[in-house]
Amino acid sequence: MTRRLVILLALLTVACEEPRRREVPAMPVRIEVAKRSDFAPTLTLLGVVRPARMIPVEAIQGGTLHYSKRFEGGLQTGAPVRRGELIAELRNHQVMFQRTQTRLQMEASNAEFERARRSFDQGVVSQAEYNEMKVRAELARETHDAAQRDSARLRIAAPEDGSLVVAKRIPPGVH
């Protein structure tokens, strides 16, 4: 038992002893005065930006390319466009000639039909001649409407609001 008492006293003596402290060497510091300023962080990320949706814009008719005033220098990727905004026009003399020709034919057919209608009302022209002139006038109007649709295809407009993505640069005046 004395032996246990000696060990207990030795442990109490060691446990009551203050731990030794190490001295940390001095470190030089610099003092700055705090100033208020705007915080403008810059964040640089690497990655690929892809559009949510792409709508190809293609010319259906051929012709000489003329960009709208806004895009005189050519199309630039990223340029914002509004729905229906004119991007370019194609000048196709054959289509323009056809539109003018069908307009003149429609006007002439309408004049002939009006003359036939007045003559029919007076009993000078038969029902068959009147119907023939009516069909000719309708055919001329439909032909003119088709030529109008063809000439409308010469306009390249933005189908939706968005930004341009130019896959192939085409200089103005190219046929």
C-alpha positions as CSV (number, residue, x, y, z in Angstrom):
1,M,0.0,0.0,0.0
2,T,2.8,2.4,0.6
3,R,4.0,1.8,-2.8
4,R,0.6,2.9,-4.1
5,L,0.7,6.0,-2.0
6,V,4.1,7.0,-3.4
7,I,2.8,6.6,-6.9
8,L,-0.3,8.6,-6.1
9,L,1.8,11.4,-4.6
10,A,4.1,11.5,-7.6
11,L,1.2,11.8,-10.0
12,L,-0.4,14.6,-8.0
13,T,2.9,16.5,-8.0
14,V,3.3,16.2,-11.7
15,A,-0.4,17.1,-12.3
16,C,-0.2,20.2,-10.2
17,E,2.9,21.6,-12.0
18,E,2.3,24.5,-14.3
19,P,2.8,23.7,-18.0
20,R,5.9,25.2,-19.6
21,R,5.2,27.9,-22.1
22,R,7.2,28.3,-25.2
23,E,8.1,31.8,-26.2
24,V,7.1,32.7,-29.8
25,P,9.6,34.9,-31.5
26,A,8.4,38.4,-32.5
27,M,7.0,38.9,-36.0
28,P,7.2,42.2,-37.9
29,V,3.8,43.7,-38.9
30,R,2.8,46.7,-41.1
31,I,0.0,49.0,-40.0
32,E,-2.4,50.4,-42.6
33,V,-5.1,53.0,-42.2
34,A,-8.6,51.6,-43.2
35,K,-10.1,53.5,-46.1
36,R,-13.6,53.2,-47.6
37,S,-13.7,52.4,-51.4
38,D,-15.9,50.6,-53.9
39,F,-15.6,46.9,-54.2
40,A,-15.5,45.8,-57.8
41,P,-14.5,42.1,-58.0
42,T,-13.6,40.5,-61.3
43,L,-14.5,36.9,-61.9
44,T,-13.0,35.0,-64.8
45,L,-14.6,31.8,-65.9
46,L,-13.8,29.4,-68.6
47,G,-16.5,27.7,-70.6
48,V,-18.7,27.6,-73.7
49,V,-21.8,29.8,-74.1
50,R,-24.4,28.2,-76.3
51,P,-27.7,29.7,-77.4
52,A,-30.9,28.2,-75.9
53,R,-32.4,28.0,-79.4
54,M,-31.1,28.6,-82.9
55,I,-33.3,29.5,-85.9
56,P,-31.6,29.4,-89.3
57,V,-32.3,32.3,-91.5
58,E,-31.9,31.4,-95.2
59,A,-32.7,33.0,-98.5
60,I,-35.2,31.1,-100.5
61,Q,-34.6,33.1,-103.7
62,G,-31.3,34.0,-105.4
63,G,-30.2,37.5,-106.1
64,T,-27.7,40.2,-105.2
65,L,-27.3,40.6,-101.5
66,H,-27.8,44.1,-100.0
67,Y,-27.8,44.5,-96.2
68,S,-30.1,46.9,-94.4
69,K,-28.7,50.2,-93.3
70,R,-28.0,48.9,-89.8
71,F,-25.9,46.1,-91.1
72,E,-24.1,47.9,-94.0
73,G,-20.7,46.7,-92.9
74,G,-21.9,43.0,-92.8
75,L,-23.4,40.9,-90.1
76,Q,-21.7,40.5,-86.7
77,T,-22.2,37.6,-84.3
78,G,-23.8,38.9,-81.1
79,A,-25.7,41.8,-82.8
80,P,-29.2,42.0,-81.2
81,V,-32.2,41.9,-83.5
82,R,-35.9,42.3,-83.0
83,R,-38.6,40.1,-84.5
84,G,-39.4,41.2,-88.1
85,E,-36.4,43.5,-88.3
86,L,-35.0,43.6,-91.9
87,I,-31.5,42.1,-92.0
88,A,-31.0,42.1,-95.8
89,E,-32.7,42.1,-99.1
90,L,-31.9,40.1,-102.3
91,R,-32.3,42.0,-105.5
92,N,-33.5,39.6,-108.2
93,H,-34.4,41.4,-111.4
94,Q,-36.3,38.3,-112.8
95,V,-38.6,38.2,-109.8
96,M,-39.2,41.9,-109.9
97,F,-40.0,41.8,-113.6
98,Q,-42.4,38.9,-113.0
99,R,-44.1,40.8,-110.2
100,T,-44.6,43.9,-112.5
101,Q,-45.7,41.7,-115.4
102,T,-48.3,39.9,-113.3
103,R,-49.6,43.2,-111.8
104,L,-50.1,44.7,-115.3
105,Q,-51.8,41.5,-116.5
106,M,-54.1,41.6,-113.4
107,E,-55.0,45.2,-114.1
108,A,-55.8,44.4,-117.7
109,S,-57.9,41.4,-116.8
110,N,-59.8,43.4,-114.2
111,A,-60.5,46.1,-116.8
112,E,-61.7,43.4,-119.3
113,F,-63.9,41.8,-116.7
114,E,-65.5,45.1,-115.8
115,R,-66.2,45.8,-119.4
116,A,-67.7,42.3,-119.8
117,R,-69.8,42.8,-116.7
118,R,-71.3,46.0,-118.0
119,S,-71.9,44.4,-121.4
120,F,-73.5,41.4,-119.7
121,D,-75.8,43.7,-117.7
122,Q,-76.9,45.4,-121.0
123,G,-77.4,42.0,-122.7
124,V,-74.6,42.4,-125.2
125,V,-72.3,39.6,-123.9
126,S,-73.4,36.1,-123.2
127,Q,-73.2,34.3,-119.8
128,A,-70.3,32.1,-121.1
129,E,-68.2,35.1,-122.2
130,Y,-68.9,36.8,-118.9
131,N,-67.9,33.7,-116.9
132,E,-64.7,33.4,-119.0
133,M,-63.7,37.0,-118.3
134,K,-64.4,36.4,-114.6
135,V,-62.2,33.3,-114.5
136,R,-59.4,35.2,-116.3
137,A,-59.5,38.0,-113.8
138,E,-59.4,35.6,-110.8
139,L,-56.5,33.7,-112.4
140,A,-54.6,36.9,-113.0
141,R,-55.2,38.0,-109.4
142,E,-53.9,34.6,-108.1
143,T,-50.9,34.8,-110.4
144,H,-50.1,38.3,-109.1
145,D,-50.5,37.1,-105.5
146,A,-48.0,34.3,-106.1
147,A,-45.6,36.7,-107.6
148,Q,-46.0,39.0,-104.5
149,R,-45.2,36.0,-102.3
150,D,-42.1,35.3,-104.4
151,S,-40.9,38.9,-104.1
152,A,-41.5,38.8,-100.3
153,R,-39.1,35.9,-100.1
154,L,-36.4,38.4,-101.2
155,R,-36.5,40.0,-97.8
156,I,-34.5,38.4,-95.0
157,A,-35.9,39.4,-91.6
158,A,-35.3,38.2,-88.0
159,P,-37.9,35.5,-87.2
160,E,-37.7,36.2,-83.4
161,D,-36.0,38.6,-80.9
162,G,-32.4,37.5,-80.2
163,S,-28.8,37.8,-81.2
164,L,-27.2,36.9,-84.5
165,V,-24.9,33.9,-84.8
166,V,-23.0,34.3,-88.1
167,A,-21.9,31.0,-89.5
168,K,-20.5,32.3,-92.8
169,R,-19.7,35.9,-93.6
170,I,-21.1,37.1,-96.9
171,P,-20.0,40.5,-98.2
172,P,-22.7,42.8,-99.6
173,G,-23.2,42.8,-103.3
174,V,-22.5,39.1,-103.7
175,H,-24.8,37.2,-106.1
